[in-house]
Amino acid sequence: MIRKHDNFAFLERSREDPDVFPLKIRKKEFREIYKPFEPQEAALQAERCLDCGNPYCEWKCPVHNYIPNWLKLASEGRILEAAELCHETNSLPEVCGRICPQDRLCEQACTLTTGFGAVTIGAIERYIVDEALKQGWRPDLSNVQTKPWSVGIVGAGPAGLACADILTRNGINVTVYDRYPEIGGLLSFGIPDFKLELQVMRRRREVLEGAGVHFKMNCEIGRDIKASELENMHDALFFGLGTYQPVEASLPGMEKGGIVPALEFLIGQTSHMYNLDLPGYEHINLAGEQVLVLGGGDTAMDCVRTAIRQGAASVRCVYRRDQQNMPGSQREVEHAKKEGVKFEFNAQPLGLIHEDRKLTGLEITKTRLVKAAGGRALPEAIPGSEQVLPATALIFAFGYRPSPPQWLASIGVSTDGDGLVEIKDRLPGQTSNPAIFAAGDMVRGSDLVVTAIADARAAAQSIVQYLEMRQPQLKRA
């Protein structure tokens, strides 16, 4: 039964997020902390949307979701239609509903944010897609005309999956290659299950395979298939390899040990939980340790919250600016605080302290922020404020830099001085090799999942255009 929409619902009911599992439970479990909305809860919250004539939420969203439209459908109980609309602009809406920083994007731009509380856009997006998939929703490709071309996609992360989605909807044969045993890239291995459970990506793989996408997992280009061979196998290629090289720090005492690499820590935890064979990613158990995590982004929050669940004796996050200047989601910071993480703001590390080569602490100095011309305020050390924080394990979580594989150059794909793939002034996503396209972090640098999706969808449209323009010249057409 379709409900009648109440245009003044925002006056009658306030913003409500989905319930979370009790703190005592979620501190110990690697599962999503939010409970799903019940149908009535989702409908009532969706009904709060004003359906603005110029929806700021859409403009703030990198993929420009039709947010007011699918909120209205959700408020009326028309879930399958809402899910169809979600997928018109977003290839992974159930992922974005879970991990997008809505507090910095669509919900921040919501007209109701000031005074009434933003519509719970992310939670409703998650509800719509989860519920539709449970009801059997699948993309309708019955009117898609099959084309004779083949595209190889390297990387099954958000960029690669988004590109595969658009190409398949355009009737193009797609094969996705990835070195991991599961799709998702860092969605599956770098983001812990308390934010995004692996089963979400496994379900998306079923949807994509049902639409005709082929996956070749545990397959690394340069090791299992030469890049030149891959180029000869397909009419065009797309690369969405992400960034995996951690930003390095240099502190006195590092050579004596006690450092836990952030990415290895997160991937090793997922590998351990699901009994996956991932050489090079051993399970690092921080139970009973005094853990310090350096950094203020989402990776740092993933690390501190993982350490809490492993049973660390204490967990602190050390950040050289204040909370307002943290680059990660404030919502994640608040979750970390509730779960027992302590924060040392305005604190800059000076060096590691060891006893008999065993890490015992980190020397820091307090900082104050100084205005900088045309940029973020810079931290300045306060003389005489040095102190030592106890630590037996130290995690650097300063983000990631480009790590382009050596074989890129061999197939004519150029990179800039920072290692980012250069996108020439041709079609969106087109590299220096006109038959090869790229998007995501390997082009932008470390950024949001939703921007990788947006860029990859645009690159996929470029691939379609390229193949249609080159059709008479294609050897395999």
N, C-alpha and C positions, 0 to 999 in steps of 0.2 A: 504494500500500500504506500502511495506517494504522499508525503507530508506536505502541508501548506507552509510556505516559507514565511517567517516572521521577520519583517524588515527592521524591527526595533528590538530584536533579541539582545543586542549588546547592552541595552539599558537594563534589562531584566536579569541577566546572568553575567558573571565575571569570567575571566579567562581561567581555565583549569587545564593543567597538564595531566597526562595519564598517571595513574598511581604507580609508585615504585615499590619494589619488593622491600621488606623490612631490612633495615640497616644491618642487623646481625646476620642476616642471610646473605645479602648481596656482597658484603665484605669478604666472603669466603668462596663465592661461586663465580665461575666464569660463564655467566649467561647475561643476556640483556637485562638491565636493571628496571626498564620500564615495562609495565604490564600493557597489553594492547587495549585500546579503547573498546568498550562495548558499543554495539551499533547505536543505541540511544545517546550515549555520551558523545560519540563522534558527530552525530546529527545535530545535537544541541550546540556544540562548540562551532561547527561549521556554519550554523545559522547566524552566528554573531557577525559574519562578514558583511560589510556595508555595500559591497559590490560597487566600489568607487568608479566614477566615470573615467578617471585616469589612474588606474591601479598602480601605485608606487611599488607594491610588492612584486609585480611582474617585471618592472624595469630593473629592480634591484637584483632579481634572480638572473644568474649568468645564462641559463637556458631559456629564460623568459616564459616560464610556466604560465598556463592559463589559470592562475590560482583562483580568482573569484568564480570562474565558471565551474571548475570541478568541486569547489566548496559548496556551491549551490546544489549541484547534483548529489553530493554526499548528504547534505541536509535533507534532501528529499528521498533519500534511500536508494538512489539510482547508481549503485556502486559499479556495475559493469560499464556503464556509460562514463562514469567518472574515471575509471581506470583507463579506458580507451583514450580519453582526453589527456590524462597524465602522460601516456606514452607518445603522444603527438610531439611533445617537446623534449622528453627526457627518456633516455634508454634504460636508466637504472633508478626509477623513482622510489622504489622501496629502500634503496641504499641511501639516497639523498635524504629521504624522510627520517632516517636514523642518524646520519653522521654529518649532514650539512650544518654549518654554524648559523642556523636560522636567526639567532640573536644578533648576528652581524649582517644578515642579508634580508630575506623577505619579511621576517617578523619585525626587524628593526624599522623597516619602511612602512609597516602597517599603519594606517591612519589612526587606529585605536590604541597604538602603543602608549601614547601620552594621555593619561587620564582614565583609560578603560582597560588597558592590557591587550596586547596583540592577540589576534586569532592564533590558535595553536596549529599553524600551517603544517609544520613538519610532522607532527604526530598524526594529523588527519591524512596526510599524504601516505604515510606508512600504513595506516589503517585501510585506506582505499585499496591499495595494491595488494596487501596481504589478503584481505577479504576476497577481492576479485579472483586472485589466483586460487584460493581455496574453493571458490565457486566454479572454477574451471575456465576462467578467462584465459585466452591465448590470442596472440595477434592474428587477425584475419588477413591472410595472404592469398585468398582465393582469386582475387582480381589482378595479382601481380604477374606480369609477363616475363617469363624467363629469358635472360639475355645470355649470349654465348661466352661471356668473359669470366675470368678467374682472378681473384685478388687474394694475395697472401697477407695476413696480418701477423706481425710479430709482437707479442705481448698481450696477455689476456687480462690486463688491468682495466680500469674504467675507460681509458681512451680506446683500447683495442676492442672492447666489448661494444662500446657505443658506435664505433665505425662499422663493426660487423652487423649490428642491428640495422643501420641505415642502408648498407649495401644489400643486405638480404631483402629488405623491403622494396628495393629497386630491382630485384630479380637477378642479382649477380651472385655467382658461386663464391663462397668465402671459406677459407681455411685459416684457422687461428693456431699459431705455434707459441708454446710457452714452456719454459724450463721447469716450472713447478708441476706437481701432480694435480693441483686444483686450480680452477680459474679464479680470477679476482686480483692477482698480484698482491699488492700491499693491503687491498681491501680484505683479503682472506688471511694474510700472514702478518701484516704489520699493524692491523687494528684488532685489538683484543675482542673476545666474544662478549664482554660486558657492554660493548657498544654495537657490535655487528657480528652476529653469530654466523659461523661458517655455513650452516644449513641454508641461509638466505642466498648465498652465492651458488650453492649446489642446486637450489631450486631455479635460479636464473639460468644456470647452464641447461637444465632440462627444457626451459622455455626456448632458449636460443637453438638448441639442437632440434627441437620440434619444428622450428621455423626453417631449418636446413643448414645451420652453421656447423661446420666440421671443426673439431678440436684435435690437435696433436699435442698432447701433454708430455712432460718429461723430455722435451725436445729443445735443445739449445742450438741456436744458429751459430755457426763457427765451430761447433763440436760435432753435432749430429748431421747437420746439413750445412754445406758451404754457402756463403752469401751469394756467390755467383750462380750456384745451382738454383737457389731459391728464386733469383731474379729471372732465370730461364723457365721456371715452372709456372709463372703467373704473368698476367697481362699488366698488373700494377701491384705495388706493395704499399703497405702502411706500417709504420713503426710507432709503437706506443710503449716504449721501454722504461719510462719513468726515470727517477733519480735514486741511486742507491749508495752513492759515495758520501759517507758522513762528513759534515763540516768538522775539521780537526781543531783541537785546542792544544795549546802548548803551555804546560804548567810545570814548575819545578817538582821533581819527585815522581813524575808519571812513569819514568823508566823502571821504577821499583815495583810496579804492579798495583792491583786493586781496582783496575778499570774494567767496567762491564760495558761492552758496546751495545748501544740502545737497540739497533735493528736486530742484531743476533739474539739479544735477550727476548724481544717480542716474538720473532719468528720461531725461536727455539721453544717458547712456551706453547705456541699453537701446534707446532710439530709434535710435541710431547703429548698434548691433550688428545690429538687425533691419531697418534701412532703413525705419523707420516715419515717417509724416508727422505730426509732433506740433509744430504751430506754438508758438513760445515756449519750446521746450526744445532749445536748441542743444547740440551736443557740446562739453563742456568737457574739454580734454585737459591733464592735469597732468604729463605726461611731463617729466622733468628739473627739476621744481619742488621747492622745499622746502616741504612741506605741513604745516600745523598744523590739527588738527580739535579743536574745543572741544565737550565734552559726553561723557557716559558711558553713553548708552543704546545700543540696537541700531542706531539710525540712524547714530550716530557710528562704530560698528564697520563698518557697511556702507560708509561713506565712506572710512575709512582703508584698508580692504581693497581697495576699488575703486581708490584712488590707487596702491597698491602694484602692482596689475595693469596700470595705465596706464604704469608705469615712472617714477614720481616719484623724484627723487634721494634724498629722505628723507621719512619720514612719522612724525609724532608726534601722540599723543592727549593733550590737556591736560584734566585733570579736577580739580575743586577739593576733592574728597574722596579717600579711599583706595580701593583696589580692592574691598575687602569691601563698600563702600557704593555701588558702581556699580549703577544700576538695570537694566542689560542683562544678557544671559546671560554667565555666567563662561566658558562653553565658547567663545563667540565671542571673548572677550578673549584666551583662550589661543591660538586659531587666529591671531588678529592678531599676537600676539607671535612665534609661530613663523614667520610670513610676513615678519617684518622691521619691524613697527611698534614704535616706542619709546613708552613711556608716562611722562608727567609727572604723577604723582599729587600730591595736596595742593598744587595750583598754581592760583592765581586770576589771570585776565588783568586787566591794568591799562590797557593802551592799545597802539595800533598804532604802529609806527615806520616812517617813509617817508624815502626820499631821492629828491628830484625827483619826488614823487608816485608813486614805485614802492615797494611794500611790501618791507621788508627784515627786519622782526622784530616780535616781540610781547613787550612787557614784562609780566612776571608777578611775583607775590609768593608765597612759600610759605605754606601754611596749616597750622593744627592744628585738630582737631575738638574742639568743646566741647559737652558734653551739654546738650540742650534739654529742658525740661519737656514730657513727653508726646509727643515727636516725634523726628525724625531729628537726629543730632548736626549741629551747624552749623559750617561752616568759619570760622575766625578768622585773619586775616592776622597773620603773624609779622613784627614790625618789623625792618627792616634786611635782609630776605631777598630783596629785589628783584633780578631778573636779566632778561636779554634772551635769548629764543630766536630763532634765525634763521628767517625765513619769507619766502617769496615768494607764497604762497597760503594763505588762511585760510578754513576752513569752519566756520560756526556750525551745530551739530547739537544744539540744545536741545529738540527735540521740536516738536509742532504744537498749535495751538489751533483751536477751532471756527471754521468759516468759512461760516456759514449763508447760502445765496443769498437775495437780496432778495425773490424771488418767494414765499418761504415764507409771509410774513405775508399776502400777497394771497389765499391760499387757507385762511386761518384756522389756520395752524400757529404757535404761539407759542414763543418761546425765552426763556431766562433771561438774567440779566445777563452771563453769560459766553459767551452765544451758543449754548448747548446747547439742543437741542429738549426742551421740557418734556413729560414723560409724565404724564398725569393719572391720578388714582386710579380708573381704570376697568379695562379689560383690559390685560394686559402689552403694552407697546409702543404703546398707543393715545395719540395726540396730542390737542391741544385741538380738532382737527377729528375727530369720531368715525369718519369714513371713511378717515382717514389714519393710518398707523402708521410707526414708525421704530425703528431699533436701531443698535448699533455705536458708533463713535467720536463721531458727531454727537449722541449721547445721553449717553454716558459720559465723553467726552473721550478722548484718546489712550490706548489700551489694547491688549490682546493680540488677535490674530486669533481665537483660540479663544473669547474672551468675546464677540466680535462674532457669531460663529457661534451660540453658545448663546442670546444675546438675540434674534437674528433668527429662530431656530427657534421660540422662545416667541411672538414677535410673529406669526409665520405661523399658529400655532394660534389666536391671538386673532382674526386675520382670518377664519379659517374659522368660528369661533364667531360673530363679528359678522355675517357674511353669512348664516349659518343663522338667526340671531335676526331679522334684517331682511328675510328672504326675501319676505314679502308686499308690502313697500314698494319693492322694487327695480324700477327702471324698465327695466333691461336684462335682467332675469332671464328 
